[in-house]
Amino acid sequence: MEYPVPHPFFERQRLTVRAAGLFKGAALLLDGQPVRRQMGKYVVKNDAGNDTTIRLTVNPVDPIPVVRIGSEAIRLAPALMWYEYVWIGIPALLIFVGGALGGALGFAAAYSNSRVFRGGRDTGTKYLLTGLTTVGALLIFVVLAVGIQVAAHMSGM
């Protein structure tokens, strides 16, 4: 998903940010074309033709970064509240009961939850969907863990 960056330096040009994905970080686009990042920052020509330094401040839980143009911070979406971070991260607790398998499922569910919270649904639907994702991750973990135990027992380990 792309988010427009409202800034007076870029009124004639279309400056946007593509949200981070599972295997890709957030990206800056100018008039639809990706801008190459150099040493953690982007340098682009503004409407006046001057070089402008832009940085994307990334939060690992939130796929939408904060854009920094000079000393100015531009939020492309409202900040998540502390309780939203907690709700999103609940599935990650599977790492404490399930090791690598629980961690993989938990972090995948937490990632999915963060994407749901950044979607355009109403608040109740977001909590319902993320709750179902969390329960689904737990159920998948239990089924896989039992399956692994049964397979190990049947093979005589």
N, C-alpha and C positions, 0 to 999 in steps of 0.2 A: 504494500500500500504506500502511496506517495502523499506527502504532506507539503503544501506550499509554505514557503518561508516569507512572511510579510516583513519587508524592510525597505526603507526609502532608497537605499543604494541600488535596489533591484526592482524598480517599478516597470521598466521596459523589458527586462529579461525575466524569464521564469525560473526562479531558484526554488528547488524542491529537495526534500529528503525522502529517500526510500527507507522504510523501516527495516530493522534487522530481521534476518531469518534464522533458521536453526543452524545453518552452516555458513551464513554470510553476515557480515556486519552491516551496519547502516551505511548508506551511500549518499553522497551529495550529487545532485544533477543540476545542470545549467541548461535551460532550454531543451530539456529531455535527454541530454547527453551526460554520461557519468564524468565527474571531475576526478582527476587522479590525485590521490592523497600523497603528500610528500612529508615524511618525518612527522606524522601525526596531525598535519594540518592541510588545508586546501587553500590555494592561492588562485583567485579568479579576478577577472576584470569586472568592475562594477559598471553601472550605466554611464559614468563619466569617463570610463576608460582607465581608471586607476586600479592598481593591484589591491585586493582586499583579502585579508587572512580570515579564514573561517575554520572553526574547530567544532567537532561534534563530541559532546560529553555524553558518554554511554553509561547506562546503568544495566548490569547483567540481567536483571529481572524485567526491565521495561524495554520493549523493542523500539520505542520512539525516543531518540536522543534529544538533548537540549542543544540548540545551535548557538554558538558564540561567534559573533561578528565583532571583532575588536574586543572591547570590554563589556559589550552588551550581550546579555543572555536572552534568547528567544525560546520560549516554551511552545512547542507545537501541539501539545495536549496538556490538559491539567495534570498536575502531579498526582500520583497515586497516594492515598492515605495510608498510614501505618497499618491499619487493620486490613486493608486490601492486600498489602504485601504479605501479611501473615496468612490470609486466606489463600492467596496464590501459592505460597510456599509450603502449605501443609503436606502435600504429597511427597515433598523432598525428605520428610521424616522417615520414609520407607528405608532409607539408607541405614538407619540405626537398627532395624529389625531384619533387613534382607541383604546386607552387604552390597555387592556389585549389582546383582539382579534388582534388588529393591531400589538402589540408587539410580540405576538406569531408568527404571519405570517411574520412579518418583520425580526425577528431573525432567523426564519427557512430559509428564502430566503437569508439572509446574510451568514448563515452557508453554504448553497448550493453554493453561489457565491465564498466563500473562497475555497471550494473544486474544483470548476471549474478552478480557477486561479492557483491551484497547479497541475492541470492535464497537459497532454502532448500536448494540442492543441496549434495552433498558436495564436498570440496575438489578431488578429481581431476576430477570432472565440470565444475566451474567452470573449471579450467585448460584442459580439452579444448575446451569451448564457446568460451571467449575466444580460444584459439589458432585455432580454426576461423573465428571472426569476423575476426580479424586477417588471416589468409590470404585470406579472402573479400574483404575490403576491398582488399587488394593486387591480387587477380585482377580485380576490377571496375575498379580504377584502370587496370590494363594494357589491358584490353579497351576502355575508353572512350578512353584516350590514343591507342591505335592507331587506333580508329575516327575520332577527330578528325583524326589525321594523314592517314589515307586520304581522308577527305572533303575536307580542305584541298587535297591533291594532285590529286584528281579535279576539283575546281572551278577549278584553275589558279592557285591563290594562290601 
